[in-house]
Amino acid sequence: MSVGQKVIIQADALDGKRLNGSVVRVSTMMGRKSISTGDPSDKSDRDILEAVIDLEGNPLSLPIGLRVTVQFLTHTSMKR
């Protein structure tokens, strides 16, 4: 993951819509997970690397803490 890297974001709450964006900031070190989802199967002891993503276009207003899947694109995956 690096600043400027393109991403695709998906979430169940988006009804199949995919959002495009790019990485604008990456944490400098691994840290503990700080957001609790309330899901009992969610692992709380994992270290994470936080990233800030800038969404392209006029994105929907997404709530803080919304669980999303982020696909980090490489030059090879962008050609598909």
C-alpha positions as CSV (number, residue, x, y, z in Angstrom):
1,M,0.0,0.0,0.0
2,S,1.4,3.4,-0.9
3,V,0.2,7.0,-1.3
4,G,-1.5,7.5,-4.6
5,Q,-2.4,3.9,-5.1
6,K,-5.8,3.4,-6.6
7,V,-8.5,1.4,-4.7
8,I,-12.0,0.1,-5.2
9,I,-14.3,0.1,-2.2
10,Q,-17.3,-2.2,-1.7
11,A,-19.8,-2.6,1.2
12,D,-23.0,-4.5,1.7
13,A,-24.6,-1.2,2.6
14,L,-23.8,0.1,-0.9
15,D,-26.1,-2.4,-2.7
16,G,-23.4,-3.6,-5.1
17,K,-22.1,-0.1,-6.0
18,R,-18.4,0.2,-6.2
19,L,-16.6,3.4,-5.2
20,N,-13.2,4.4,-6.6
21,G,-10.6,6.3,-4.7
22,S,-6.9,6.6,-3.9
23,V,-4.7,6.4,-0.8
24,V,-3.8,9.8,0.6
25,R,-2.1,8.8,3.8
26,V,-0.7,5.6,5.3
27,S,0.2,5.2,9.0
28,T,3.9,4.9,9.7
29,M,3.5,2.0,12.0
30,M,1.3,-1.0,12.9
31,G,-1.1,-0.5,15.7
32,R,-3.9,-2.1,17.7
33,K,-7.4,-2.1,16.3
34,S,-9.4,0.7,17.8
35,I,-12.9,0.3,16.3
36,S,-15.2,-2.3,17.7
37,T,-17.9,-3.7,15.3
38,G,-19.8,-5.6,17.9
39,D,-19.4,-8.8,15.8
40,P,-18.4,-11.6,18.3
41,S,-16.3,-13.3,15.5
42,D,-14.3,-10.1,14.9
43,K,-10.7,-10.5,16.0
44,S,-9.7,-7.8,18.4
45,D,-6.1,-8.7,18.8
46,R,-5.0,-8.0,15.3
47,D,-2.5,-5.3,14.5
48,I,-3.6,-3.0,11.7
49,L,-2.1,-0.4,9.4
50,E,-4.4,2.5,8.9
51,A,-4.9,4.3,5.6
52,V,-6.9,7.3,4.6
53,I,-8.7,7.0,1.2
54,D,-9.9,9.9,-0.9
55,L,-13.1,8.9,-2.8
56,E,-13.4,10.1,-6.4
57,G,-16.3,12.0,-7.8
58,N,-19.2,12.9,-5.6
59,P,-19.3,10.0,-3.2
60,L,-22.2,9.2,-0.9
61,S,-22.0,10.3,2.7
62,L,-20.6,7.2,4.4
63,P,-20.9,6.8,8.2
64,I,-17.8,6.5,10.3
65,G,-17.1,2.9,11.2
66,L,-18.9,1.4,8.1
67,R,-17.3,-1.9,7.4
68,V,-16.0,-2.0,3.8
69,T,-13.8,-4.2,1.6
70,V,-11.0,-2.3,0.0
71,Q,-9.2,-3.7,-3.0
72,F,-5.8,-2.1,-3.5
73,L,-5.0,-2.0,-7.2
74,T,-1.7,-2.7,-8.8
75,H,-0.6,-1.6,-12.3
76,T,-1.5,-5.2,-13.4
77,S,-5.0,-5.2,-11.9
78,M,-5.8,-1.7,-13.3
79,K,-5.3,-3.0,-16.9
80,R,-8.1,-5.5,-16.7
